Amino acid sequence: MKPGRPLVTPRRTGALRPPAPPLVSAQGGVPPRAAANRTAVALLVAVVAVVAGAGAAGQGRTVWDGVYTADQARRGAEAYEQACAECHGADLGGGDMAPSLAGVEFVYNWHGFSARDLFERLRVSMPPAQPNRVSRREKADILAFIFEVNGMPAGDAELAGRSGPLGAIRFLAEP
């Protein structure tokens, strides 16, 4: 081995790329690819603005506005007992490896998020070994039970089992 040579020689993994097109063409205009990129960015900005506006419009409704029914919370208590109590405790107080789902620490951890955020956490990761074992409907019922245990009032309409409508409900620690 000659001194000053690397131990491993880098390999080329493909053909050389052509140079990127100029941002301004020779005629002074914007090339079609750059114009398409600008259009895509403008469209993305518009979509974000619409979504942000929709989120801001829905910020008036909170978990303190009666967003679930008492019957739904009762069903949720049964589903919780079967799917969640083993780890989170019968009283929702948590366990060795699972956090509490009730009390000051829980509500302040979720303060400012949406009901959708909490629902999605349940939907994609609970129970940890088999998240699909519990249906969306049952998870919405369990979420209603969690709200009830945390003192949030029941109302006349059930909590949705879909993420979209839940995004309009803010989770607040206090009314």
Contacts in CASP RR format, 6 or more apart in sequence:
PFRMAT RR
TARGET T0000
AUTHOR 0000-0000-0000
METHOD contacts of the structure
MODEL  1
MKPGRPLVTPRRTGALRPPAPPLVSAQGGVPPRAAANRTAVALLVAVVAV
VAGAGAAGQGRTVWDGVYTADQARRGAEAYEQACAECHGADLGGGDMAPS
LAGVEFVYNWHGFSARDLFERLRVSMPPAQPNRVSRREKADILAFIFEVN
GMPAGDAELAGRSGPLGAIRFLAEP
1 7 0 8 1.000
21 31 0 8 1.000
21 33 0 8 1.000
21 34 0 8 1.000
22 31 0 8 1.000
23 30 0 8 1.000
23 31 0 8 1.000
23 34 0 8 1.000
24 30 0 8 1.000
24 31 0 8 1.000
25 31 0 8 1.000
30 38 0 8 1.000
55 167 0 8 1.000
55 168 0 8 1.000
58 167 0 8 1.000
58 168 0 8 1.000
58 170 0 8 1.000
59 170 0 8 1.000
60 170 0 8 1.000
61 67 0 8 1.000
61 168 0 8 1.000
61 169 0 8 1.000
61 170 0 8 1.000
62 169 0 8 1.000
62 170 0 8 1.000
62 171 0 8 1.000
62 172 0 8 1.000
62 175 0 8 1.000
63 115 0 8 1.000
63 147 0 8 1.000
63 152 0 8 1.000
63 169 0 8 1.000
63 170 0 8 1.000
63 171 0 8 1.000
63 172 0 8 1.000
64 152 0 8 1.000
64 153 0 8 1.000
64 172 0 8 1.000
64 174 0 8 1.000
64 175 0 8 1.000
65 169 0 8 1.000
66 152 0 8 1.000
66 153 0 8 1.000
66 154 0 8 1.000
66 155 0 8 1.000
66 156 0 8 1.000
67 115 0 8 1.000
67 147 0 8 1.000
67 152 0 8 1.000
67 155 0 8 1.000
67 157 0 8 1.000
67 159 0 8 1.000
67 169 0 8 1.000
68 143 0 8 1.000
68 144 0 8 1.000
68 147 0 8 1.000
68 148 0 8 1.000
68 154 0 8 1.000
68 155 0 8 1.000
68 157 0 8 1.000
68 158 0 8 1.000
68 159 0 8 1.000
69 144 0 8 1.000
69 154 0 8 1.000
69 155 0 8 1.000
69 156 0 8 1.000
69 157 0 8 1.000
69 158 0 8 1.000
70 148 0 8 1.000
70 154 0 8 1.000
70 155 0 8 1.000
71 158 0 8 1.000
72 140 0 8 1.000
72 141 0 8 1.000
72 144 0 8 1.000
72 154 0 8 1.000
72 158 0 8 1.000
72 159 0 8 1.000
73 141 0 8 1.000
73 144 0 8 1.000
73 145 0 8 1.000
73 147 0 8 1.000
73 148 0 8 1.000
73 154 0 8 1.000
74 145 0 8 1.000
75 138 0 8 1.000
75 141 0 8 1.000
75 144 0 8 1.000
75 145 0 8 1.000
76 138 0 8 1.000
76 141 0 8 1.000
76 142 0 8 1.000
76 144 0 8 1.000
76 145 0 8 1.000
77 145 0 8 1.000
79 134 0 8 1.000
79 138 0 8 1.000
79 139 0 8 1.000
79 141 0 8 1.000
79 142 0 8 1.000
79 145 0 8 1.000
80 88 0 8 1.000
80 92 0 8 1.000
80 142 0 8 1.000
80 145 0 8 1.000
80 146 0 8 1.000
81 90 0 8 1.000
83 126 0 8 1.000
83 127 0 8 1.000
83 133 0 8 1.000
83 134 0 8 1.000
83 138 0 8 1.000
83 142 0 8 1.000
84 101 0 8 1.000
84 126 0 8 1.000
84 127 0 8 1.000
84 142 0 8 1.000
87 94 0 8 1.000
87 95 0 8 1.000
87 97 0 8 1.000
87 98 0 8 1.000
87 127 0 8 1.000
87 128 0 8 1.000
88 94 0 8 1.000
88 95 0 8 1.000
88 98 0 8 1.000
88 99 0 8 1.000
88 100 0 8 1.000
88 101 0 8 1.000
89 95 0 8 1.000
89 98 0 8 1.000
91 102 0 8 1.000
92 100 0 8 1.000
92 101 0 8 1.000
92 102 0 8 1.000
92 146 0 8 1.000
92 149 0 8 1.000
93 100 0 8 1.000
93 101 0 8 1.000
93 102 0 8 1.000
94 100 0 8 1.000
94 101 0 8 1.000
99 106 0 8 1.000
100 106 0 8 1.000
101 146 0 8 1.000
101 149 0 8 1.000
102 146 0 8 1.000
102 149 0 8 1.000
102 150 0 8 1.000
103 150 0 8 1.000
104 173 0 8 1.000
106 150 0 8 1.000
107 150 0 8 1.000
107 171 0 8 1.000
107 173 0 8 1.000
108 173 0 8 1.000
110 117 0 8 1.000
110 118 0 8 1.000
110 171 0 8 1.000
110 173 0 8 1.000
111 171 0 8 1.000
111 172 0 8 1.000
111 173 0 8 1.000
112 170 0 8 1.000
112 171 0 8 1.000
112 172 0 8 1.000
113 170 0 8 1.000
113 171 0 8 1.000
114 166 0 8 1.000
114 167 0 8 1.000
114 168 0 8 1.000
114 169 0 8 1.000
114 170 0 8 1.000
114 171 0 8 1.000
115 143 0 8 1.000
115 159 0 8 1.000
115 166 0 8 1.000
115 167 0 8 1.000
115 169 0 8 1.000
115 170 0 8 1.000
115 171 0 8 1.000
116 163 0 8 1.000
116 164 0 8 1.000
116 166 0 8 1.000
116 167 0 8 1.000
116 169 0 8 1.000
117 167 0 8 1.000
117 171 0 8 1.000
118 143 0 8 1.000
118 146 0 8 1.000
118 171 0 8 1.000
119 139 0 8 1.000
119 140 0 8 1.000
119 143 0 8 1.000
119 161 0 8 1.000
119 163 0 8 1.000
119 166 0 8 1.000
120 163 0 8 1.000
122 139 0 8 1.000
122 142 0 8 1.000
122 143 0 8 1.000
123 131 0 8 1.000
123 136 0 8 1.000
123 139 0 8 1.000
123 163 0 8 1.000
124 131 0 8 1.000
125 131 0 8 1.000
126 134 0 8 1.000
126 139 0 8 1.000
127 133 0 8 1.000
127 134 0 8 1.000
134 142 0 8 1.000
136 161 0 8 1.000
136 162 0 8 1.000
137 161 0 8 1.000
139 161 0 8 1.000
140 158 0 8 1.000
140 159 0 8 1.000
140 160 0 8 1.000
140 161 0 8 1.000
141 159 0 8 1.000
143 159 0 8 1.000
144 154 0 8 1.000
144 158 0 8 1.000
144 159 0 8 1.000
147 159 0 8 1.000
148 154 0 8 1.000
159 166 0 8 1.000
160 166 0 8 1.000
END
